[in-house]
Amino acid sequence: MAVRTGEQFLVGLRDDREVWLGGERVADVTFHPKMARMAQTLAGIYDLQHSPEFRERMTFTSPTSGEPVALSYLVPETQDDLTRRRGALEIVAESCHGMLGRTPDYVNIQLTASRQLSAIFGEKDPRFSAHLREYHEYVRERDLCLTHACGHPQVNRSVGLSELPDPYIAVGVVDTCAEGVVVRGAKNLATLAPFSDEIFAPLYRPLRPDVEEDRKYCIGFSVPSNIKGLKFICRPSHDLGEPLGDYPLSGQFDEMDSLAVFDDVIVPWERVFLLDDVDLGNRTVTQVALWRHYMQQVAVKNIAKLEFILGIVRGITEGIGIGVYGHVQEKTAEIIDTIETCRAYMRAAEADAVPLEGAEGIWPAPEPWIAMRHWYPDAYARVVAIVQQLAASGLMLTPNEADLASSLAADIAKYYQAMTMAAPERVRLFRLAWDLIGTEFGSRQTLYERFFNGDVVQLRIRRYAQYDYSRAEESVRRFMGEVYGDLADQ
């Protein structure tokens, strides 16, 4: 099967999956009033692959079927491959203006990177290596939409998983049978889950190798989103069902976050990629570098989002005449610098890509990505603060589409006009800015950028412990030898 159309994607979602929203089970995510518009947004992304303008730039020829398949499944062998994949990622990110962090290409790249590392997973049991390779081919040839879930419910993070009030709060192995492995518990954070075909659940956190009770949590697997015993509990929707003129972002781009609950789900053996090997599991968490590939999608999304925000800021500054002030120019330049810093990190990681021992293909350089993921959460929060400062009270005094169409139209035309735009254009621009940073959707965007890649404090602590200081230390030793060594000889 070649790349899917948007309609084929929507048809695939109309099954008996168990999705809960607002205390009620959702019968059909493609028709639910608080989910349908996001489903249509994703369908539009799938349709891009069939556009005459983008088809060749978003696909490559499958090595098994000869059909066009998504470039996010490509195993990059050269830097040209990385550049080509980036081009496809840019088309998707720009189509949604960077507002969706978990477009299907995100987990596609994670799965592809896992396939590149399949030899590591099969070191002790070759079946797991074969399972990863076969699963990658299965998903690629069907152009499926994947979510992933890695973390554990935040019950008590000061103790081990087996010390929680119930040993199956986190997903663990209950039993094995001829059909597969029975798992029970929950995983978060399954973003995009209601709209996914499959859920990819790798081991995410290290386990204690000397604690027998922790062994049950050593499993990595994937299952269909509609498998018996799996349900998704969604947070409240940020799509309020209001006109897009009032909520132009949250009405289209609420990718939804869910808790994935596994109630004695039978994972077929061919979908098990890691089992009961804590040493290997911990290696896959600490050494397997999936992020070295998926950070390319993250960087592309960051740039698309920042360019969109810069456009909003430019519209506001020019519209209401504040671009003449030095501090406004300085803040706008800060956003520009943030964009170009992201771009520099991305290009550096791609340019320094090299093979990785024991893995297929080439891998973007780690250091630029690490620096970017440590820096960007604070940088994005700063950009949000700049939008707040420049738009100021205009964010709170903006009418809506109903007001524009009412008997207030004359008053709105007079009091909401801008230096370079009529009132309706100004109102819609400020509604857009508010939806970006002030609504629940906007707050979720900031929270997402802060934590989706992990707690920055913990990442920096890990950086402190693992960084190679040898060049820095040698620089100081050389200097001290040059200065004090000479003095000692006198």
N, C-alpha and C positions, 0 to 999 in steps of 0.2 A: 504494500500500500504506500502511495506517495504522501507528501505532506497534505494534511487535512485542510478543508475549507472551514470557515467559521460555522456554517450550518452543520457540518459533520461533527465539529466539536460540541455544539449545543445538543445535538441528538445523543451524543455519548454521555451527557450529564443526566439524561432523563431515565434514571434507573431507580432502584430501591435503596439508595444510600440513606444513611440515617444522619440527618443534619438538624440540629436544634438551635432555634433563635427565639429569644424572648419567651422561653418556657413552652414553645410549641414546636412540633416537628414540622419541618419544611417539606411540603409534598413535591415541589419541583423548583429547584434553584433558578431555572431559566425563566420562571414566571412570577416568582415571589416578588412583591412590590419593593422590598428592600434589598434584593439581590439581583434582579433581572438586568438592571443597567450595567452592573459590573460584568455579568455573563456576556452581555453584548459587546462590552469593551474588549474582553478577551477574544471573542469571536472575530472582532475586527483585526486583532493582531494576527490570528491564524490566516485571515484573508490576505494580509500583506504578502504572504508567501506565494500567492497566486497572481499578484499584481504584475502586469507586464513590466512596470518600472522597477520592481524589486525582486522578482522571482530569481533571476540569475545571481543576485547579490546576497540572497538569503539561504540558498540551498547548495548542496553538492550531490554527486551521484553516489548512491548507496553501493558499497563494495559487494553486497550480497544480492540485492534485488535489481540493481541498475536504475532504480527510480530516484527522483529528487527527494532528498531528506534534509532536515534542518541543519544549518551549519553549526548550531550549538552541540551537535553530536560528533563533530569532526575531532579526530585525534590529531592535534597539531604536530607536524613533523619539522616545520620550518617557521622562521619568523614571518614569512609571507602568509602562512596559514593563520598565524595569530592576527595579523592585520586584516585578513579576509574575514575571520570570525568577528573581529571588532566591528567591521562594517555592517554586518548583520545585526549585531547588538545595538548599534547606533540607530538603525532604522526603527527597531522596536522601542527603544528608550525615547526617541524623539516623537514617536507617534502618541505617547502618553505623557510627554513633557517631563519625564523622570519621576512621575508621581507613583509609579508602581515599582516597588523593590523586588517583588517576586513574580515577575513575568515568567512564563514557562522556561525560557532559556536559562534562568538562574540555576534551577535544580538539574536541568539537562546537562549543564557543564559540570556540576558536582558528580553526576552519575558517570559522565565521560571520564572525568579524572579518576574516579574509583576504578573504572575499567582499565585505565592506564596503569593502575597499581595492583591489578588483579593477582600478579605473581606473588606479592607480599601476603595477600589474604590466603593464598593457596600453599604457603610454605609447608604446613604440616598436613593439610588435607586438600589435595588438588581439586576436590569438588567445588570448594568455595570460589576458587579462581574461575572455574568454568561457569559457575552460576552468575558471577558478575559480568562476564563477557556475553553470556547468552541473554541476560536480562537487558544489558545495554542495547543489544541488537533488537530485542523484542520491543523495547520502548521506541527506539529510533525508527523502526520500520512502520510503527503504528502512529507516530507523531503524537504521543500521549502527553498529557499535562500532569506534571508531578508536583506534589507538595513534599515537604520534608518536616520531620519533627525530631528534635534532638534532646531537649532539656527535660527536666523532671519537675513535677509540681512543687511549688515553693511552700512546703509544709514546715520543714525544719532543716535549714541548710547548714546547720552547725554539726550535724551528725551524718554518719554513713547511711546509704540507702536502706540497708537491712535493719537499721535502728529506728526507722520511722514507725508510727503507730500501727500501720498495717504493712507487712512486707511487700505487698503488691500495690502500693501507691505508685511507685515507679514501675515501668514495664519490666517484667521478669518472666523467666521460663517456669511454667507450671508443670509441664510434662512433655514427653515426646511420644509420637505414635507413628504408625505406618505412613500416614498422610503428611506429617510434618511436625512442627514444634508449636505447642500451645502456649500462648503468652497472655498475660493479664497485667493491667495497670494503665497508667496514662503518660502521655508525652506532650510537651509543649515546645515550641509554639508553632502550630501548624497553620502558617499563613497561606492563604489561597485554597485551603482544604475543601470547602464546599464546591469548588469549581475544578477539582483535580480528578484525574482518572486513577492515580496510584499515589500511595504514600511511601516515601523512602525514609527509613528510620535507622540510620547508622548509629553505632556507639559514639557518644559525644564526650562523656566525662570519664576520666581515669577511675578505675576501681582499685580497691585495696587488695593486693595480691595475696596477703597473708590472712584474709578473712574469708572463710569458706562460704559464709552466708551471702557474700557479694557475688559469687559466681553465677547466680541465677540471672543477674542483670547483664551478663556478657553475651549479648546477641545483637547482630545487625541484620536487617531484613527489609523486605518490601512486600506490600500487599495491595490489592485493588481497594479503592476508596469505598466500594459498596460491599466489601466482604462481610459475611455474617459475624456479628459481635463487635463491630467497630462503629463508634458514633463520634460525631464532632459536635462539641458544645461551643457555640459561637459567642463572642462578645456582642454587645448591642451594635446594631448597624449604624454607620455614620452617614449612610444614604437615607435622608429623612423623607424621601419621596417628593420633595419640593421641586419647583421648576429649576432647570439648570441655570437659568439667568440669575437665580438667587444663590445657588450652591453649585457652581460650575465644576468644581473639582470633586467634592464628596459625592456628588450625584453620579459620577462616572467611574471614579477610581478607588472605591473602597474595596481593597483586596481581601478583607476579612481575616481575622485571626481566630484560631480555634484551639481548644484542648482536644486532643485525640485520645479517646478512651477505648481500651482493648479489653473486652469481656470474654476471656477464653477464646481468643481468635486462633484458628489453626493456620499457621504460616506454612505453606507448602515447602517441602524440602528444597525445591529448585529456587525458592526466593530467600533462602537463608545464606548470608554471606560471611557470617562470623558467629561462632558458637562455643561457649565454655572454654575459652582460651584467654585468660585474663592478661597474660604477658603479651600476646599478640594484640589483644584489644587495646591495651594501654599504648602500645607502639603505634597503632593506627590513630589514636587520639593525639599523641604528642609528636609523632614524626611524619605521618601521612599527610601530605601537603595539599589537600583538596583546595584550600583557599588560594593557593598560588594560581589556580585557573579561574575560580569563580570571582575573584577580585577584579578581573577584567570587566565582567558584567557590572560589578558595583561601581567601578570608576566611570564607565560609560553612563550609567544611570545618574551618578553624581553630577557629571558635566552637563547632561541634558537638563536636570533639575535646576542647577545653578544658572544656566543660560536663560531658562524660563523666568527665574526670579529676577535676574538682571533686567530682562525685558519689562517686567512689572515695575521695578524700581525706576527704570528709565521713563516709563510712561507717567508715573506719579511725579517725578521731579520736573519733567518738562511740562506736564499738564498743569500743575498748580504753581509753577514758577519758582521752585526752590533750588533749581540747578545753578542759580547764580551765586549761591553761598559756598564758601570754601569747605566748611565741614561736611556739606552734602556731597560735594565733589570727592572729598577724601573718603567718605564712607562708600560711595559708589565704586571708587577705585579699589577699595578693600574687597568688594565682591568680585571684581574683575581678577584681582590677584588670587583669590580663592579658586576661581575657575581654572586659571592657568597653572596653579600649583597642582591641582588634580590632574590636569593634562600632562604635566611634566612627570608626575609619579607614574602614570600609566605608560607613557612612552619609555621611561627608563626601565620599567619592569619588562616590557616587551623586548626592548633592544638588547637587554642582557639575559634573555632566555637561554637556557642550556639544558642538556639532557639530565635526567635524574636517575641515579643508580637504582637498578631494579625496576624501573618504570619504562613505559612506552613514551615515545614522542619527546618533545621539548617542554620545558616548564618555565614560565615567567620568573624573573628574579624575585626572591622573597623580600629583600630589604626595602625597596620602594613601597611595596604593599604594606609591610608592617608599619612603616612610618606614616603612610596615608591613613590606615585604619586607627592609629593612635591619635592622629591630628584632626581628622575630619569631624568627629562628633562635636568638638568644641568649635570648630570652624563653622559648622552648619548652625549651631546655636547662635553664634555671633551674627551670621547672615540674617537669621530670623529677627534678632534684636534690631538690626539696622532697618529692616522693613517696618518694624514697629515705630522706631524713632522718626522715620521719614514720613510715614502715612499719618501717624499721631491720631488726633481725634477724628480724622476722616474715617477711620476704621469703625468707629462707634456711632457715627451720625449718618450712615448711608441708608437710604430707603431701599425698597425692593421693587421687583417687577410689577407687583400689584399697585404700588404707589405711582409708578410711572404711567400706568394705564388709567389712573383715577382722576377725579376732579382736582387733584393736587398738582396736576401736570404743569400748570403755569407757574406755581410757586417753586416747584422742583427745577424747572427750566431756569428760573432766575437765581435761586440760591445755591444750586448744586452745579452750576456751570464751572468750567475751568478755563484757564488762560488760553489753552490750545484745543479744547474739546467742549462739545455740547454736554448738557447734563446727563443724558442717557449713557453716553460713552464713559463719562467720569464715574457715574454710579456703578456701572458694570465693572470697571477697572478696580474700584475699591472693594466691591463684593468679591472679586477674584482674590485680592490681597487678603481679605478677611478669611476666606475659606482656606487659604494657604497656611495661615499662622494662628488664626483666632478661634476657629471652630474645633469641635472634637476631632474632626479629620486632621486639622492642622496640628493640634497637640499630639496626635498619634504619629504624624510625620516626624516631628521633632524627637519624640521618644524612640521611634524606630531607628532614626539615624544615630541616636546615642547608644543603643544597646543591641542592635541586631547582630553585630559582629562580636558580641561579648562585652563584659564590663571592662571599660578602658583602664580602670585602676588595676584590675587583675592582669590585663594584657601588658601593662607597663611594668608591673612587678615581675612578670615572666620574662619580659625583655631584659630587665636588670640582671636577672639570674642567668640568662642564656646567651647574652651578647658576647661576641668575640672581642675582648678588649686588647688583644695582642698588639695591634698596630698602634693604638693610643699609648699603651704602656711602653712600647719600643721607642716611640717618638720622644717621650720624656727621658727614658734611659739614655738615648743618644745625646740629647741636649745636656743632661747632667754630666755625661762623660766628656763632652766637648768643653764644658765650662770648668767643672770641678776637677776633672781628670788632669787638665793642663795646670791648674793651680797646685794640685798635689805634687806635680813634678818639679815645681820651682823650689 
